[in-house]
Amino acid sequence: MIAATNAFDVDSALTLVTPDAVIDDPSTGHRFLGHAGVREYVERYFIGCHTVSKILGLRVVSGECLRMRVDFTGDFGHEVGLLKLAFGGDGRIVQMDADLE
């Protein structure tokens, strides 16, 4: 997902999530649902803000969940945040929770 958003490649990002995936990002004040929501999220907050992300740390929580500490830079400046990714049985993302530190 980081590679896809850094490349501003919405279609590649969509292949990584289930059709009913949920992105919950309190920093935006929104939840994004399904492929349409993921498309909007990537287009608005990554492509629209020229966001580039760098993984600072990664921890596997379980076989279906991991947490990453991520450095975000873009038109908005610089932020560090946490991403929690939950995966379905097919290995695609079913939920992504994003929060700034």
Backbone as a printed PyTorch tensor [residue, N CA C, xyz], in Angstrom:
tensor([[[  0.8280,  -1.1920,   0.0000],
         [  0.0000,   0.0000,   0.0000],
         [  0.8710,   1.2540,   0.0000]],

        [[  1.9330,   1.2410,   0.7930],
         [  2.8230,   2.4010,   0.8220],
         [  3.4220,   2.6370,  -0.5620]],

        [[  3.8910,   1.5850,  -1.2130],
         [  4.4750,   1.7280,  -2.5490],
         [  3.4410,   2.2550,  -3.5430]],

        [[  2.2160,   1.7620,  -3.4700],
         [  1.1690,   2.2030,  -4.3990],
         [  0.8170,   3.6750,  -4.1770]],

        [[  0.6750,   4.0880,  -2.9220],
         [  0.3230,   5.4900,  -2.6760],
         [  1.4950,   6.4150,  -2.9830]],

        [[  2.7290,   5.9700,  -2.7280],
         [  3.8900,   6.7870,  -3.0780],
         [  4.0110,   6.9740,  -4.5890]],

        [[  3.5530,   5.9900,  -5.3560],
         [  3.5680,   6.0740,  -6.8170],
         [  2.3250,   6.7870,  -7.3530]],

        [[  1.4240,   7.2140,  -6.4390],
         [  0.1490,   7.8350,  -6.8090],
         [ -0.6450,   6.9270,  -7.7610]],

        [[ -0.6060,   5.6250,  -7.4820],
         [ -1.2250,   4.6150,  -8.3270],
         [ -2.4890,   4.0740,  -7.6520]],

        [[ -3.5960,   4.7150,  -7.9380],
         [ -4.8720,   4.3530,  -7.3170],
         [ -5.2710,   2.9290,  -7.6700]],

        [[ -5.1170,   2.5590,  -8.9310],
         [ -5.5420,   1.2210,  -9.3460],
         [ -4.7690,   0.1280,  -8.6150]],

        [[ -3.4710,   0.3140,  -8.4180],
         [ -2.6950,  -0.6730,  -7.6570],
         [ -3.1450,  -0.7150,  -6.2030]],

        [[ -3.4420,   0.4430,  -5.6200],
         [ -3.9360,   0.4810,  -4.2400],
         [ -5.2410,  -0.2930,  -4.1170]],

        [[ -6.1100,  -0.1580,  -5.1060],
         [ -7.4020,  -0.8500,  -5.0480],
         [ -7.2580,  -2.3650,  -5.1180]],

        [[ -6.2230,  -2.8620,  -5.7900],
         [ -6.0320,  -4.3190,  -5.8450],
         [ -5.6250,  -4.8850,  -4.4930]],

        [[ -5.1820,  -4.0230,  -3.5800],
         [ -4.6970,  -4.4610,  -2.2720],
         [ -5.7810,  -4.5060,  -1.2020]],

        [[ -6.9690,  -4.0130,  -1.5290],
         [ -8.0560,  -3.9480,  -0.5480],
         [ -9.2610,  -4.7440,  -1.0320]],

        [[-10.0450,  -5.2300,  -0.0840],
         [-11.2800,  -5.9340,  -0.4330],
         [-12.3240,  -4.9260,  -0.9070]],

        [[-13.3230,  -5.3670,  -1.6530],
         [-14.3610,  -4.4470,  -2.1340],
         [-15.1240,  -3.7350,  -1.0150]],

        [[-15.1450,  -4.3310,   0.1850],
         [-15.8610,  -3.7190,   1.3120],
         [-14.9000,  -3.1650,   2.3740]],

        [[-13.6590,  -2.8870,   1.9700],
         [-12.6510,  -2.3760,   2.9120],
         [-13.0970,  -1.0570,   3.5370]],

        [[-12.5700,  -0.8010,   4.7350],
         [-12.8680,   0.4300,   5.4710],
         [-11.5470,   1.1010,   5.8320]],

        [[-11.4650,   2.4040,   5.5600],
         [-10.3490,   3.2060,   6.0400],
         [-10.9280,   4.1930,   7.0420]],

        [[-10.4250,   4.1490,   8.2540],
         [-10.8550,   5.0690,   9.3110],
         [ -9.6770,   5.9810,   9.6230]],

        [[ -9.8250,   7.2640,   9.2920],
         [ -8.7340,   8.2220,   9.4830],
         [ -9.2810,   9.4500,  10.1950]],

        [[ -9.2080,   9.4670,  11.5420],
         [ -9.7380,  10.5950,  12.3120],
         [ -9.1270,  11.9460,  11.9400]],

        [[ -7.8920,  11.9480,  11.4260],
         [ -7.2670,  13.2260,  11.0750],
         [ -8.0070,  13.9140,   9.9290]],

        [[ -8.7220,  13.1450,   9.1250],
         [ -9.5090,  13.7250,   8.0350],
         [-10.9530,  13.9860,   8.4570]],

        [[-11.3600,  13.3790,   9.5730],
         [-12.7360,  13.4930,  10.0210],
         [-13.6890,  12.5830,   9.2740]],

        [[-13.1370,  11.5820,   8.5520],
         [-13.9810,  10.7260,   7.7200],
         [-13.5860,   9.2600,   7.8260]],

        [[-14.5640,   8.4270,   7.4800],
         [-14.3330,   7.0060,   7.2140],
         [-14.5890,   6.8110,   5.7340]],

        [[-13.8190,   5.9450,   5.1100],
         [-13.9200,   5.7140,   3.6820],
         [-14.2850,   4.2520,   3.4670]],

        [[-15.3530,   4.0150,   2.7170],
         [-15.9230,   2.6770,   2.5950],
         [-15.7950,   2.1330,   1.1790]],

        [[-15.3460,   0.8880,   1.0850],
         [-15.2880,   0.1830,  -0.1870],
         [-14.2910,   0.7790,  -1.1660]],

        [[-14.3010,   0.2330,  -2.3690],
         [-13.3660,   0.7070,  -3.3900],
         [-13.5630,   2.1790,  -3.7130]],

        [[-14.8010,   2.6400,  -3.7360],
         [-15.0440,   4.0630,  -4.0200],
         [-14.4230,   4.9390,  -2.9330]],

        [[-14.5430,   4.5220,  -1.6900],
         [-13.9710,   5.2780,  -0.5860],
         [-12.4510,   5.2580,  -0.5950]],

        [[-11.8760,   4.0950,  -0.8860],
         [-10.4170,   3.9930,  -0.9530],
         [ -9.8950,   4.8610,  -2.0860]],

        [[-10.5780,   4.8430,  -3.2210],
         [-10.1850,   5.6940,  -4.3460],
         [-10.2060,   7.1670,  -3.9250]],

        [[-11.2860,   7.5900,  -3.2910],
         [-11.3830,   8.9780,  -2.8380],
         [-10.2540,   9.3240,  -1.8720]],

        [[ -9.9830,   8.4480,  -0.9310],
         [ -8.9340,   8.6760,   0.0760],
         [ -7.5690,   8.8570,  -0.5860]],

        [[ -7.2070,   7.9400,  -1.4870],
         [ -5.9030,   8.0190,  -2.1510],
         [ -5.8350,   9.2570,  -3.0400]],

        [[ -6.8920,   9.5180,  -3.7910],
         [ -6.8840,  10.6780,  -4.6810],
         [ -6.8180,  11.9860,  -3.9060]],

        [[ -7.5700,  12.0970,  -2.8320],
         [ -7.6320,  13.3510,  -2.0820],
         [ -6.4070,  13.5850,  -1.2090]],

        [[ -6.0110,  12.5660,  -0.4390],
         [ -4.9960,  12.7840,   0.5850],
         [ -3.5790,  12.3720,   0.1770]],

        [[ -3.4480,  11.5910,  -0.8520],
         [ -2.1060,  11.2260,  -1.3140],
         [ -1.7760,  11.9530,  -2.6170]],

        [[ -2.5770,  11.7510,  -3.6460],
         [ -2.3100,  12.4470,  -4.9040],
         [ -2.5360,  13.9510,  -4.7370]],

        [[ -3.6630,  14.3340,  -4.1710],
         [ -4.0110,  15.7470,  -4.0310],
         [ -3.0610,  16.5310,  -3.1500]],

        [[ -2.4800,  15.8830,  -2.1640],
         [ -1.5590,  16.5570,  -1.2330],
         [ -0.0990,  16.2190,  -1.5160]],

        [[  0.1530,  15.4610,  -2.5940],
         [  1.5170,  15.0450,  -2.9500],
         [  2.2100,  14.3560,  -1.7640]],

        [[  1.4710,  13.4840,  -1.0930],
         [  1.9800,  12.8160,   0.1010],
         [  2.9310,  11.6850,  -0.2620]],

        [[  4.0690,  11.6850,   0.4130],
         [  5.0290,  10.5910,   0.3060],
         [  5.1980,  10.0190,   1.7110]],

        [[  5.1400,   8.7010,   1.8000],
         [  5.1900,   8.0160,   3.0890],
         [  6.4420,   7.1670,   3.2030]],

        [[  6.9660,   7.1120,   4.4190],
         [  8.1400,   6.2760,   4.6930],
         [  7.8640,   5.4950,   5.9750]],

        [[  8.0380,   4.1890,   5.9100],
         [  7.8190,   3.3440,   7.0790],
         [  8.9830,   3.5300,   8.0420]],

        [[  8.6560,   3.9100,   9.2760],
         [  9.6690,   4.0920,  10.3210],
         [  9.8070,   2.8510,  11.1880]],

        [[  8.7320,   2.0800,  11.2760],
         [  8.7350,   0.8680,  12.0820],
         [  7.5320,   0.0270,  11.7410]],

        [[  7.6560,  -1.2770,  11.9320],
         [  6.5700,  -2.1910,  11.6080],
         [  6.5520,  -3.3010,  12.6380]],

        [[  5.3620,  -3.6340,  13.1060],
         [  5.2110,  -4.7180,  14.0840],
         [  4.0300,  -5.5780,  13.6770]],

        [[  4.2510,  -6.8720,  13.5810],
         [  3.1700,  -7.8180,  13.3090],
         [  2.4440,  -8.0650,  14.6210]],

        [[  1.1580,  -7.7470,  14.6460],
         [  0.3470,  -7.9360,  15.8500],
         [ -0.1800,  -9.3590,  15.8960]],

        [[ -0.5790,  -9.8640,  14.7420],
         [ -1.0630, -11.2350,  14.6170],
         [ -0.9130, -11.6130,  13.1520]],

        [[ -1.3590, -12.8090,  12.7970],
         [ -1.3000, -13.2270,  11.4020],
         [ -2.1660, -12.3950,  10.4840]],

        [[ -3.1260, -11.6880,  11.0610],
         [ -4.0620, -10.9010,  10.2640],
         [ -3.9270,  -9.4010,  10.4760]],

        [[ -2.9760,  -8.9630,  11.2760],
         [ -2.9130,  -7.5500,  11.6350],
         [ -1.4690,  -7.0860,  11.8190]],

        [[ -1.1710,  -5.9060,  11.3150],
         [  0.1340,  -5.3040,  11.5770],
         [ -0.0290,  -3.8190,  11.8440]],

        [[  0.9680,  -3.2670,  12.5210],
         [  1.0040,  -1.8320,  12.8320],
         [  2.2820,  -1.2480,  12.2760]],

        [[  2.1410,  -0.0710,  11.7080],
         [  3.3020,   0.6330,  11.1680],
         [  3.3420,   2.0500,  11.7280]],

        [[  4.5280,   2.5110,  12.0010],
         [  4.7540,   3.9170,  12.3060],
         [  5.2790,   4.5140,  11.0060]],

        [[  4.6270,   5.5930,  10.5390],
         [  4.8920,   6.1140,   9.2010],
         [  5.1440,   7.6130,   9.2450]],

        [[  6.1250,   8.0390,   8.4610],
         [  6.4530,   9.4470,   8.2740],
         [  5.7510,   9.9100,   6.9920]],

        [[  4.9310,  10.9520,   7.0970],
         [  4.1970,  11.4960,   5.9610],
         [  4.6990,  12.9010,   5.6600]],

        [[  5.0460,  13.1710,   4.4150],
         [  5.3820,  14.5300,   3.9890],
         [  4.5600,  14.8520,   2.7480]],

        [[  4.2240,  16.1240,   2.6090],
         [  3.4390,  16.5480,   1.4550],
         [  3.1730,  18.0350,   1.5260]],

        [[  2.2010,  18.4900,   0.7570],
         [  1.8480,  19.9040,   0.7190],
         [  1.4380,  20.4420,   2.0900]],

        [[  1.0020,  19.5740,   2.9730],
         [  0.5610,  19.9410,   4.3160],
         [  1.7290,  20.1150,   5.2830]],

        [[  2.9250,  19.6830,   4.8820],
         [  4.0840,  19.7290,   5.7710],
         [  4.5580,  18.3330,   6.1010]],

        [[  4.7150,  18.0690,   7.3930],
         [  5.2830,  16.8050,   7.8540],
         [  4.4910,  16.3070,   9.0550]],

        [[  4.1480,  15.0430,   9.0370],
         [  3.4400,  14.4050,  10.1500],
         [  3.9890,  12.9970,  10.3390]],

        [[  3.8770,  12.4870,  11.5390],
         [  4.1760,  11.0860,  11.8190],
         [  2.9020,  10.4640,  12.3480]],

        [[  2.5980,   9.2720,  11.8690],
         [  1.3610,   8.6380,  12.2790],
         [  1.4960,   7.1390,  12.4000]],

        [[  0.4050,   6.5310,  12.8230],
         [  0.3260,   5.0810,  12.9790],
         [ -0.7170,   4.5390,  12.0180]],

        [[ -0.3990,   3.4380,  11.3810],
         [ -1.3460,   2.7170,  10.5390],
         [ -1.5070,   1.3170,  11.0970]],

        [[ -2.7440,   0.9100,  11.2510],
         [ -3.0440,  -0.4620,  11.6490],
         [ -3.7840,  -1.0920,  10.4790]],

        [[ -3.2400,  -2.1770,   9.9590],
         [ -3.8410,  -2.8620,   8.8210],
         [ -4.3430,  -4.2280,   9.2520]],

        [[ -5.5800,  -4.5230,   8.9020],
         [ -6.1600,  -5.8400,   9.1460],
         [ -6.3970,  -6.4940,   7.7880]],

        [[ -6.0370,  -7.7740,   7.6950],
         [ -6.1000,  -8.4930,   6.4280],
         [ -7.1350,  -9.5960,   6.4730]],

        [[ -7.7740,  -9.8300,   5.3320],
         [ -8.7150, -10.9300,   5.1940],
         [ -7.9890, -12.2070,   4.8090]],

        [[ -8.7300, -13.2650,   4.6660],
         [ -8.1700, -14.5660,   4.3310],
         [ -7.4470, -14.6010,   2.9950]],

        [[ -7.7960, -13.6910,   2.0970],
         [ -7.1400, -13.6610,   0.7840],
         [ -5.9050, -12.7600,   0.7680]],

        [[ -5.5430, -12.2140,   1.9420],
         [ -4.3470, -11.3850,   2.0520],
         [ -4.5510,  -9.9190,   1.7220]],

        [[ -5.7740,  -9.5500,   1.3280],
         [ -6.0390,  -8.1440,   1.0290],
         [ -6.4800,  -7.4080,   2.2970]],

        [[ -6.3130,  -6.1040,   2.2860],
         [ -6.6540,  -5.2610,   3.4340],
         [ -8.1710,  -5.1430,   3.5450]],

        [[ -8.6920,  -5.4210,   4.7540],
         [-10.1160,  -5.2460,   5.0280],
         [-10.3720,  -3.9840,   5.8480]],

        [[ -9.3730,  -3.5710,   6.6190],
         [ -9.5180,  -2.3650,   7.4470],
         [ -8.1640,  -1.7060,   7.6060]],

        [[ -8.1710,  -0.3950,   7.4820],
         [ -6.9730,   0.3910,   7.7600],
         [ -7.3780,   1.5190,   8.6900]],

        [[ -6.7530,   1.5480,   9.8500],
         [ -6.9740,   2.6270,  10.8060],
         [ -5.7300,   3.5070,  10.7930]],

        [[ -5.9350,   4.7830,  10.5650],
         [ -4.8260,   5.7340,  10.4880],
         [ -5.0090,   6.7780,  11.5800]],

        [[ -3.9170,   7.1490,  12.2110],
         [ -3.9950,   8.1730,  13.2450],
         [ -2.6570,   8.8810,  13.3310]],

        [[ -2.6990,  10.1830,  13.4890],
         [ -1.4760,  10.9510,  13.6600],
         [ -1.0620,  10.9070,  15.0990]],

        [[  0.2430,  10.9590,  15.3380],
         [  0.7450,  10.9500,  16.7250],
         [  0.5940,  12.3130,  17.3420]]])
